[in-house]
Amino acid sequence: MERKPTYEELLQQVRELEKESGELKQAKQALQESEQKYRHLVENIPDTIYSIDASLKVAAINIPASEFYGFRADEVIGRDFSEFIHPDDQDRMIRSFFEAVTTHREWTRGIQFRVISKDGTIHWVELNSHMQFDENGNFWREEGVLRDINDRKKAEHEIRRIHTELEERIEQRTRELVEVNKQLNQEIRERIQIEKNLKSSEERLNIMFEYAPDAYYLNDPDGKIIDVNKAALKLSGYDKDELIGKDIIQVGLLPEDQRRKAAEHFRQSVDNPSMGPVEYILRRKDGETVHVEINTYPVEIKGHNTFLGIARDITRKKQAESRLMKLHEELEKRVEQRTRDLARINSELELKTLNLEEANTALKVLVKRRSEDQKEIEENILANVRELIMPLIDSLKGSRLDQRQANWLEILEANLSDMISPFSHGLNTGYFKLTPTEFQVANFIKTGKTTKEISELLCVAASTIHTYRDNIRKKLGIKNQKVNLKTYLANIT
C-alpha cells in the first residue's frame, strides 16, 4: 500500500506548482511583449510582407502595405495572389512559381513585375520569397517581401529618354544605377538569409531590426533615442553609445536650417498614426551631409509609447536628380546656341539669296541685250547680202561664163541663199558635227548635184565623194535607211 504524502510534502508541492505557474506567466507575458514588438515592426515596415498557403491564397499581409495598394487586409486575404498581378506579367510569374514548386527551389530573389492597385494604378515591385515544403516534399506555404520600385523605374525611363543626346553621361549614370541595384539586391539577400535562420519571434524582431537595410531608430515621447540598428550607425557615422539617450539635435545630426522642420515633424507625429515621408539633410559625424527620407510610426512596446523612425538614404537619388537637371540645362544651352547659329546662317542665306537675285536680274538684262545685238547683226548681214552681193551675182549671170564658171556661180548663189535661210542654221548647230568638206558636199547634194559633178567641182575622185556621203548619213543618223539624202537635207531647218 502506497504511503500518503504528509501535509508538509503537499505544501511543498503546492509551492513548487505556484512557482512554476509564476514563471510560466512571466514567460507568457515576455512572449506577448516580444510578439507585440515584432507585430508593430512588421505592420509599419514600408515593404509589403505576405504569406501564401497551400491553396495559393493570400493567408496574411501587413496592414500598411494593403492600405498602400488601396485594399483593406480583409479584401486581400483569401484571394488568389495572381489576381493582383498585371495581365502582361501573370504568365511569367505563374511559370516562375510552379517552377519553384516542382524543383523545390526554396529562395526566389530579385524578380520584378507589376501589380494593379484598387484604383487601377500600376506599381512596379521587386519580389524576394521563401517557399516551405512538408516532410513529404509538398508545398504548404510561401513567405515573401515586395518592395515598391516605381521611383527607380521612372528614373530609368527618364535616363533612357535622353540617352540619344547625352549617351556618355547616361552610360556612366546607368553603371551607377546598376551598382546601386547590385548593392540593394545584396542587402535583400543578406536580410533573407538572416530571416531563414530565425527560430523565435524575439530573434526575428532583433535581427530584422538590427540588419534592416534602412536606418531604424526608436524615440521616446521626449525625442530621446532609445535604440538604433546597424544601418543607422553606418548612416550617421556615430557609435551606438553616442546616440542612446540623446535627441538628434543634441548629437548634431541636424544642421541649423533643418531643426525647425524636424521639431514640427515630431510635433505632428504625436497626433498622427504615421508621418512621412519627409526629406532631411543630415550631417554625419565626419561632417559629410546625406539626404534621407524619414517615415515615423507610433508604436507601443512593453506598455510604453514610442516612435519608430525609418530613414532611407536617398543621397544617390538626389545626386541623380541634380545630374539630370544639369543635363537639361546643358541641353537647353546647346539648343539656344544651335538656334543662334541657325539664325545667323539663315541671315547669311537671305543675303546670298538677295545677291543671287540681283545677279540674276543683271544676267537677264545682259542676255536680252545680247539677243537684241545678235538679231541686229543678222539683219545687217541679210541686208548686205541682198543689197550688195546678190545684185553682183545677177550681173555675172548675164556675162559670158564657161560651164565650170557657171556651176561655181550657181553654187555660190545657192550658198548665199542658205546663209539667209534656216538650212545653214540647222547644219551649223554643231549637233551633227560635220567637217567643212562634209558640209560643202552636203550643200552640193542639197542643190541637186550628182556625185560626178561634185567630184569634178572639188577635183577629187568619185569614191571619195561616196565616202563623204556615207559619213554624212552616219552623222545624220540615217545610215542603212531607205531615205533620200537630198530630200532629207532639203527638209532640215
C-alpha positions as CSV (number, residue, x, y, z in Angstrom):
1,M,0.0,0.0,0.0
2,E,1.4,3.4,-1.1
3,R,2.3,5.9,1.6
4,K,0.1,9.1,1.6
5,P,2.2,12.3,1.4
6,T,2.4,14.3,4.6
7,Y,1.0,17.8,4.9
8,E,4.4,19.4,4.6
9,E,5.1,17.4,1.4
10,L,1.8,18.6,-0.1
11,L,2.5,22.1,1.0
12,Q,6.0,21.9,-0.7
13,Q,4.4,20.6,-3.9
14,V,1.9,23.5,-3.9
15,R,4.7,26.0,-3.5
16,E,6.6,24.4,-6.4
17,L,3.5,24.5,-8.6
18,E,2.9,28.2,-7.7
19,K,6.5,29.0,-8.6
20,E,6.2,27.2,-11.9
21,S,2.9,29.0,-12.6
22,G,4.5,32.3,-11.9
23,E,7.5,31.5,-14.1
24,L,5.0,30.4,-16.9
25,K,3.1,33.7,-16.5
26,Q,6.3,35.7,-16.8
27,A,7.4,33.7,-19.9
28,K,3.9,34.2,-21.4
29,Q,4.0,37.9,-20.8
30,A,7.5,38.2,-22.2
31,L,6.4,36.3,-25.3
32,Q,3.4,38.5,-25.7
33,E,5.5,41.6,-25.5
34,S,8.0,40.2,-28.0
35,E,5.2,39.3,-30.4
36,Q,3.7,42.8,-30.0
37,K,7.0,44.4,-30.7
38,Y,7.5,42.2,-33.8
39,R,4.0,42.9,-35.0
40,H,4.5,46.7,-34.7
41,L,7.6,46.4,-36.8
42,V,6.0,44.2,-39.5
43,E,2.9,46.3,-39.7
44,N,4.8,49.6,-40.1
45,I,7.6,48.5,-42.4
46,P,7.3,50.3,-45.8
47,D,7.8,47.0,-47.7
48,T,4.9,44.5,-48.3
49,I,5.3,41.3,-46.3
50,Y,2.8,38.5,-47.3
51,S,2.2,34.8,-46.9
52,I,0.5,32.3,-49.3
53,D,-0.9,29.0,-48.2
54,A,-1.1,25.6,-49.9
55,S,-4.3,26.6,-51.8
56,L,-2.3,29.6,-53.3
57,K,-4.5,32.1,-51.4
58,V,-3.2,35.1,-49.5
59,A,-3.0,34.0,-45.9
60,A,-1.5,37.1,-44.4
61,I,-0.4,40.6,-45.3
62,N,0.9,43.6,-43.3
63,I,-1.6,46.5,-42.9
64,P,0.4,49.5,-44.3
65,A,1.1,47.5,-47.5
66,S,-2.5,46.6,-48.0
67,E,-3.5,50.3,-47.4
68,F,-0.8,51.4,-49.9
69,Y,-2.4,49.5,-52.8
70,G,-5.9,50.7,-51.8
71,F,-7.1,47.4,-50.4
72,R,-8.0,46.6,-46.9
73,A,-6.5,43.5,-45.4
74,D,-9.8,41.6,-45.4
75,E,-10.1,42.4,-49.2
76,V,-6.8,40.8,-49.9
77,I,-6.7,37.8,-47.5
78,G,-8.2,34.7,-49.0
79,R,-7.9,35.8,-52.7
80,D,-5.6,34.3,-55.3
81,F,-2.3,36.3,-55.3
82,S,-2.2,36.3,-59.2
83,E,-5.4,38.5,-59.2
84,F,-3.2,41.5,-58.2
85,I,-0.5,40.9,-60.9
86,H,-0.6,42.9,-64.1
87,P,-2.0,40.7,-67.0
88,D,1.2,41.0,-69.1
89,D,3.2,39.6,-66.2
90,Q,0.9,36.9,-64.9
91,D,2.1,34.1,-67.2
92,R,5.8,34.8,-66.3
93,M,5.1,34.9,-62.6
94,I,2.9,31.8,-62.6
95,R,5.6,29.9,-64.5
96,S,8.2,31.0,-62.0
97,F,6.0,30.0,-59.1
98,F,5.3,26.4,-60.4
99,E,8.9,26.0,-61.4
100,A,10.0,26.7,-57.8
101,V,7.3,24.3,-56.6
102,T,8.3,21.4,-58.9
103,T,12.1,21.9,-58.4
104,H,11.7,22.5,-54.6
105,R,13.5,25.8,-55.0
106,E,13.3,27.5,-51.6
107,W,14.6,31.0,-52.4
108,T,13.4,33.3,-55.2
109,R,15.2,36.7,-55.4
110,G,15.0,39.9,-57.3
111,I,12.1,39.2,-59.6
112,Q,10.4,42.4,-60.9
113,F,6.8,42.7,-62.0
114,R,3.8,44.9,-62.0
115,V,0.8,44.9,-59.6
116,I,-2.5,46.7,-60.0
117,S,-3.9,48.7,-57.1
118,K,-7.5,49.0,-56.3
119,D,-7.8,52.3,-58.2
120,G,-6.3,50.8,-61.3
121,T,-2.8,52.4,-60.9
122,I,0.2,50.2,-61.8
123,H,3.1,49.7,-59.4
124,W,6.5,48.1,-60.2
125,V,7.6,45.8,-57.3
126,E,10.6,43.6,-56.6
127,L,9.9,40.1,-55.1
128,N,12.1,38.1,-52.7
129,S,10.3,35.0,-51.4
130,H,10.9,31.7,-49.4
131,M,9.0,28.5,-50.1
132,Q,8.4,25.9,-47.4
133,F,7.7,22.2,-48.0
134,D,6.5,19.5,-45.6
135,E,8.3,16.3,-44.8
136,N,6.8,14.7,-48.0
137,G,8.1,17.4,-50.2
138,N,4.7,19.0,-50.7
139,F,4.4,22.8,-50.9
140,W,2.5,24.3,-48.0
141,R,3.5,27.9,-47.6
142,E,5.4,30.8,-49.3
143,E,6.5,33.9,-47.4
144,G,7.8,36.9,-49.3
145,V,8.7,40.6,-49.4
146,L,7.6,43.0,-52.1
147,R,9.5,46.4,-52.4
148,D,7.9,49.2,-54.5
149,I,10.4,50.2,-57.1
150,N,8.2,52.7,-59.1
151,D,10.6,55.6,-58.5
152,R,13.6,53.5,-59.7
153,K,11.6,52.5,-62.8
154,K,10.7,56.2,-63.5
155,A,14.3,57.3,-63.1
156,E,15.5,54.5,-65.5
157,H,12.8,55.6,-68.1
158,E,13.9,59.2,-67.8
159,I,17.5,58.3,-68.3
160,R,16.6,56.2,-71.4
161,R,14.7,59.2,-72.8
162,I,17.7,61.5,-73.0
163,H,20.1,58.7,-73.9
164,T,20.5,59.7,-77.5
165,E,21.7,63.2,-76.7
166,L,23.8,62.6,-73.7
167,E,24.9,59.0,-74.2
168,E,28.3,59.0,-72.4
169,R,26.9,60.7,-69.2
170,I,23.9,58.5,-69.1
171,E,26.1,55.4,-69.6
172,Q,28.0,56.5,-66.5
173,R,24.8,57.0,-64.6
174,T,23.5,53.6,-65.7
175,R,26.6,52.0,-64.4
176,E,26.0,53.8,-61.1
177,L,22.4,52.6,-61.0
178,V,23.4,49.0,-61.8
179,E,25.9,49.2,-58.9
180,V,23.2,50.6,-56.6
181,N,20.9,47.9,-57.7
182,K,23.5,45.2,-57.0
183,Q,24.0,46.6,-53.5
184,L,20.3,46.6,-52.9
185,N,19.9,43.0,-54.1
186,Q,22.9,42.1,-51.9
187,E,21.2,43.7,-48.9
188,I,18.0,41.9,-49.7
189,R,19.8,38.6,-50.0
190,E,21.5,39.2,-46.7
191,R,18.2,40.0,-45.0
192,I,16.5,36.9,-46.4
193,Q,19.4,34.8,-45.3
194,I,19.1,36.2,-41.8
195,E,15.3,35.6,-41.8
196,K,15.9,32.0,-42.7
197,N,17.8,31.4,-39.5
198,L,15.2,33.0,-37.2
199,K,13.7,30.5,-34.7
200,S,11.6,32.6,-32.4
201,S,9.7,35.8,-32.6
202,E,12.2,37.5,-30.3
203,E,15.1,36.5,-32.5
204,R,13.1,37.6,-35.6
205,L,12.4,41.0,-34.1
206,N,16.0,41.7,-33.0
207,I,17.6,40.5,-36.3
208,M,15.1,42.3,-38.6
209,F,15.6,45.5,-36.6
210,E,19.4,45.2,-36.4
211,Y,20.0,44.2,-40.0
212,A,17.4,46.1,-41.9
213,P,18.8,47.9,-45.0
214,D,17.3,51.2,-43.9
215,A,18.2,53.1,-40.8
216,Y,15.8,52.2,-37.9
217,Y,15.6,54.1,-34.6
218,L,13.2,54.3,-31.7
219,N,12.4,57.6,-29.9
220,D,10.6,58.2,-26.6
221,P,7.9,60.9,-26.4
222,D,10.6,63.4,-25.5
223,G,12.6,62.7,-28.6
224,K,15.3,60.8,-26.9
225,I,16.8,57.9,-28.9
226,I,16.1,54.5,-27.3
227,D,17.6,52.2,-29.8
228,V,19.2,52.2,-33.3
229,N,20.2,49.5,-35.8
230,K,23.5,49.0,-37.7
231,A,22.2,50.8,-40.7
232,A,21.5,53.9,-38.6
233,L,25.1,53.7,-37.2
234,K,26.5,53.4,-40.7
235,L,24.3,56.3,-41.9
236,S,25.2,58.6,-39.1
237,G,28.8,57.6,-38.5
238,Y,28.3,57.6,-34.7
239,D,28.7,54.7,-32.3
240,K,25.7,53.4,-30.5
241,D,26.6,54.8,-27.1
242,E,27.0,58.2,-28.6
243,L,23.3,58.2,-29.7
244,I,21.3,56.4,-27.0
245,G,19.7,58.8,-24.5
246,K,20.1,61.8,-26.7
247,D,18.0,63.5,-29.4
248,I,19.3,64.1,-32.9
249,I,19.7,67.9,-32.2
250,Q,22.0,67.2,-29.2
251,V,24.0,64.8,-31.2
252,G,24.4,67.3,-34.0
253,L,22.9,65.3,-36.8
254,L,20.6,68.1,-37.8
255,P,22.1,71.3,-39.3
256,E,20.7,74.6,-38.1
257,D,18.4,75.1,-41.1
258,Q,16.8,71.6,-40.6
259,R,15.9,71.8,-36.9
260,R,12.6,73.8,-37.2
261,K,11.2,71.4,-39.7
262,A,12.3,68.4,-37.5
263,A,10.5,70.0,-34.5
264,E,7.3,70.5,-36.5
265,H,7.5,66.9,-37.8
266,F,7.9,65.5,-34.3
267,R,5.0,67.6,-33.0
268,Q,2.7,66.4,-35.8
269,S,3.8,62.7,-35.3
270,V,2.4,62.8,-31.7
271,D,-1.1,63.4,-33.0
272,N,-1.0,61.3,-36.2
273,P,-0.8,57.5,-36.7
274,S,2.1,57.9,-39.1
275,M,4.1,60.6,-40.7
276,G,6.2,60.8,-43.9
277,P,8.0,60.6,-46.0
278,V,9.8,63.8,-45.0
279,E,13.1,64.7,-46.6
280,Y,16.0,65.9,-44.4
281,I,19.7,66.7,-44.8
282,L,21.7,65.1,-42.0
283,R,25.3,65.9,-41.0
284,R,27.3,62.8,-40.3
285,K,29.9,62.6,-37.6
286,D,32.7,63.1,-40.2
287,G,30.9,66.3,-41.4
288,E,29.6,64.8,-44.7
289,T,26.0,65.5,-45.5
290,V,23.5,62.9,-46.6
291,H,19.9,63.2,-47.9
292,V,17.4,61.0,-46.2
293,E,13.7,60.2,-46.4
294,I,12.1,59.6,-43.0
295,N,8.8,57.9,-42.1
296,T,7.7,57.8,-38.4
297,Y,5.1,55.5,-36.8
298,P,3.8,55.5,-33.2
299,V,4.3,52.1,-31.6
300,E,3.7,50.7,-28.1
301,I,6.5,48.5,-26.6
302,K,6.1,46.9,-23.2
303,G,3.3,49.4,-22.3
304,H,5.4,52.4,-23.3
305,N,4.5,54.8,-26.1
306,T,7.5,55.1,-28.5
307,F,8.0,56.2,-32.1
308,L,9.6,54.1,-34.8
309,G,11.6,56.0,-37.4
310,I,12.7,54.6,-40.7
311,A,15.3,56.7,-42.5
312,R,16.2,55.8,-46.1
313,D,19.4,57.2,-47.7
314,I,18.3,59.0,-50.9
315,T,21.6,60.7,-51.5
316,R,22.2,58.9,-54.8
317,K,18.7,59.7,-55.9
318,K,19.3,63.4,-55.2
319,Q,22.6,63.3,-56.9
320,A,20.9,61.7,-59.9
321,E,18.2,64.4,-59.9
322,S,20.9,67.1,-59.8
323,R,22.8,65.5,-62.6
324,L,19.6,65.2,-64.6
325,M,18.9,68.9,-64.0
326,K,22.4,69.9,-65.1
327,L,22.0,67.7,-68.3
328,H,18.7,69.5,-69.0
329,E,20.3,72.9,-68.5
330,E,23.2,71.9,-70.8
331,L,20.8,70.7,-73.4
332,E,18.9,73.9,-73.3
333,K,22.1,75.9,-73.7
334,R,23.1,73.8,-76.7
335,V,19.6,74.3,-78.2
336,E,19.9,78.0,-77.7
337,Q,23.4,78.1,-79.3
338,R,22.1,76.0,-82.2
339,T,19.2,78.4,-82.6
340,R,21.5,81.3,-82.7
341,D,23.7,79.5,-85.3
342,L,20.7,78.7,-87.4
343,A,19.5,82.3,-87.2
344,R,23.0,83.5,-88.3
345,I,23.1,81.0,-91.2
346,N,19.6,82.0,-92.2
347,S,20.6,85.6,-92.3
348,E,23.6,84.8,-94.4
349,L,21.5,82.7,-96.8
350,E,19.0,85.6,-97.1
351,L,21.9,87.9,-98.0
352,K,23.2,85.4,-100.6
353,T,19.7,84.9,-102.0
354,L,19.4,88.7,-102.4
355,N,22.8,88.9,-104.1
356,L,21.8,86.0,-106.4
357,E,18.5,87.7,-107.3
358,E,20.4,90.9,-108.2
359,A,22.9,88.9,-110.3
360,N,20.1,87.0,-112.0
361,T,18.4,90.3,-112.9
362,A,21.6,91.7,-114.3
363,L,22.2,88.4,-116.3
364,K,18.7,88.6,-117.7
365,V,19.4,92.1,-118.9
366,L,22.7,91.0,-120.5
367,V,21.1,88.0,-122.2
368,K,18.3,90.2,-123.5
369,R,20.8,92.8,-124.8
370,R,22.9,90.0,-126.5
371,S,19.8,88.6,-128.2
372,E,18.9,92.1,-129.4
373,D,22.6,92.6,-130.7
374,Q,22.6,89.2,-132.4
375,K,19.3,90.0,-134.1
376,E,20.6,93.4,-135.3
377,I,23.8,91.8,-136.7
378,E,21.8,89.1,-138.5
379,E,19.5,91.7,-140.0
380,N,22.6,93.8,-141.2
381,I,24.2,90.7,-142.8
382,L,21.0,89.8,-144.6
383,A,20.5,93.3,-145.8
384,N,24.2,93.5,-147.1
385,V,23.8,90.1,-148.9
386,R,20.6,91.1,-150.6
387,E,21.6,94.7,-151.5
388,L,25.3,94.3,-152.2
389,I,26.2,90.7,-153.2
390,M,23.1,89.4,-154.9
391,P,22.9,92.2,-157.5
392,L,26.6,91.4,-158.5
393,I,25.7,87.7,-159.0
394,D,22.8,88.7,-161.2
395,S,25.2,90.8,-163.3
396,L,27.6,87.8,-163.6
397,K,24.9,85.6,-164.8
398,G,24.4,87.9,-167.9
399,S,28.1,87.8,-168.7
400,R,29.9,85.1,-170.8
401,L,30.9,82.2,-168.5
402,D,32.0,78.7,-169.4
403,Q,30.2,75.8,-167.9
404,R,32.6,75.3,-164.9
405,Q,32.3,79.0,-164.0
406,A,28.5,78.8,-164.4
407,N,28.4,75.9,-162.0
408,W,30.5,77.6,-159.4
409,L,28.4,80.7,-159.7
410,E,25.3,78.6,-159.2
411,I,26.8,77.1,-156.1
412,L,27.8,80.5,-154.8
413,E,24.3,81.8,-155.3
414,A,22.9,78.7,-153.5
415,N,25.2,79.0,-150.5
416,L,24.4,82.7,-150.2
417,S,20.7,81.8,-150.2
418,D,21.4,79.2,-147.5
419,M,23.2,81.8,-145.4
420,I,20.0,83.8,-145.2
421,S,17.8,80.6,-144.9
422,P,17.1,78.3,-141.9
423,F,19.1,75.4,-143.5
424,S,22.5,76.6,-142.7
425,H,21.4,77.2,-139.1
426,G,20.2,73.6,-139.0
427,L,23.6,72.1,-140.1
428,N,25.8,74.6,-138.2
429,T,24.3,74.0,-134.8
430,G,27.1,71.5,-134.1
431,Y,24.7,68.7,-133.4
432,F,25.8,66.7,-136.5
433,K,29.5,67.8,-136.2
434,L,30.1,67.9,-140.0
435,T,33.6,68.8,-141.2
436,P,33.9,71.7,-143.5
437,T,34.3,69.4,-146.6
438,E,31.3,67.3,-145.5
439,F,29.3,70.5,-145.1
440,Q,30.3,71.6,-148.6
441,V,29.4,68.2,-150.1
442,A,26.0,68.4,-148.2
443,N,25.4,71.7,-149.8
444,F,26.1,70.3,-153.3
445,I,23.8,67.4,-152.7
446,K,21.0,69.7,-151.5
447,T,21.3,71.8,-154.7
448,G,20.9,68.6,-156.8
449,K,24.5,68.0,-157.9
450,T,25.4,64.4,-158.7
451,T,28.4,62.5,-157.3
452,K,30.3,63.0,-160.6
453,E,29.5,66.8,-160.7
454,I,30.6,67.2,-157.1
455,S,33.9,65.2,-157.7
456,E,34.6,67.5,-160.7
457,L,33.9,70.7,-158.8
458,L,36.1,69.6,-155.8
459,C,38.7,67.9,-158.1
460,V,38.5,64.6,-156.1
461,A,37.6,61.0,-157.1
462,A,34.0,59.9,-157.1
463,S,34.8,57.2,-154.5
464,T,35.9,60.0,-152.1
465,I,32.5,61.6,-152.6
466,H,30.8,58.3,-151.8
467,T,32.8,58.2,-148.5
468,Y,31.7,61.7,-147.6
469,R,28.1,60.8,-148.4
470,D,28.3,57.7,-146.0
471,N,29.9,59.9,-143.3
472,I,27.1,62.5,-143.7
473,R,24.4,59.7,-143.5
474,K,26.1,58.3,-140.3
475,K,26.3,61.7,-138.6
476,L,22.7,62.5,-139.6
477,G,21.6,59.1,-138.1
478,I,20.1,57.7,-141.4
479,K,22.8,55.2,-142.4
480,N,21.4,52.0,-143.8
481,Q,18.0,53.6,-144.0
482,K,15.9,54.0,-147.2
483,V,15.9,57.7,-147.0
484,N,16.8,60.1,-149.9
485,L,19.7,62.2,-148.8
486,K,18.8,65.2,-151.0
487,T,15.2,65.2,-149.7
488,Y,16.4,64.8,-146.1
489,L,18.8,67.7,-146.4
490,A,16.2,69.9,-148.0
491,N,13.9,69.3,-145.1
492,I,16.4,70.4,-142.4
493,T,15.5,73.7,-140.9
